[in-house]
Amino acid sequence: MLMFGNGTVLTFDQNSTVIEDGGVVIEGEEIIEVGKTAKLKEKYPQAEFKNVKGKVIMPGMINTHMHLYSTFARGMDLKADTPPQDFVDILEKLWWRLDQILNEKDIYYSALFALLDGIKKGTTTIFDHHASYGQIDGSLDIIADAVKETGLRANLSYEVSDRHGVEEAEKALDENERFIKKLARKDPYLGGTIGLHASFTLGDKILGKVASLSEQLQTPVHIHTAEGWADVADSQQKGFTGVVDRLNKYNIWRKDSLAIHGVHLQEGELDILKRNQINLIHNPESNMGNAVGTAPIKEALAQKLTVGLGTDGYTTDMFESINVANLLQSHEQSHPSVGGEEAFQMAFINNQKIAQNYFSPQLGVLEPGAAADLIVVDYQSPTPIKTDNAFGHILMGVNGGLVDSTIVGGRILMENREVKVLDDERIYWKCQEQARDFWQRF
Ligand SMILES: [Zn+2]
């Protein structure tokens, strides 16, 4: 039994309760009680006590869209005559070249680095979307091994695409199938979903196969949806209203699927997503960086769609994504009061709800019975932290760099900034070595 106490506890339960001088008691993989430290100490004298000395204790963050394989792109020379001119140019000059070169070791170290960074920035659950067309078969196992080594929770998928040929797309679909079947027994730390790149790189034939596999395995899909205008133009050329409409006609929208981005949704498409109980995942930094536009977050939330928040490989820090989500909506709507509430809802209500469809223990909340996934944040506040302003503190004062300790399933992965589960210095050194090798092959 373990107790983190003498902290300011942000529960992010239904009432978003803040407990001053609070603590959390953990038994095994679960939280058994949350309350005032003094009372908890009295009730559980046998618990090993961790004094957080006034720091913030809150649930670990959930990232609902990530690309662990993107790690080695950081600072890389694209070796192109001209820099990318638009979104499709970025895909062709960078991502679709990079995914063909990744080998087993590249996949492993890319994933391990990003996962380790997740521990350091307070992300405890990650929904990953993987591509490595030079090494398809077994690639999800390599990532799963890295996930297991770090102790985090992850849902993995391989992005099926015709972009390197129909045969490769089929192999990619097989990789999803193989991995999901292998995971048949529910693992509270690891899950699998059918990954699809995007409508505009998926032909009719493969979409038909995806729909039947999804039906057969009763597994939702994870797909980039109307991220750039090229995706919409492709669907419209094929006679559909837009991307969501095309995928709907192919029965791709199984309940709980993850539709990523939704920047260019067409008339009636929010409604299709809502009817099929699809989660829309917003990635504000990525959308701004790729200059694809702004997703209609306010409208989607107004239609009661479950809109979650991810990072799209742009960063591993969910606090950064929260911050930018707020700013982007204020800017886009030309209204200073728009954005905060939406960012809160995406990060702390909807990501939690989405994770519940994929993982058996309750995640993203500090309450009895929930998974013991929590972080301690070294946030020294100049002002009081109360139930009605807790999110304001996160928005204006917290970033991943302040995360001091990370606990998943009751296991301490990092304590006082020291990673406990892995030799992080050795991994950084190995990553650098592997990245140099990879860059030479790019
Ligand atoms: Zn993505």
Residues whose N, C-alpha, C, O or C-beta is under 5 A from the ligand:
A	BS01	ZN	D312
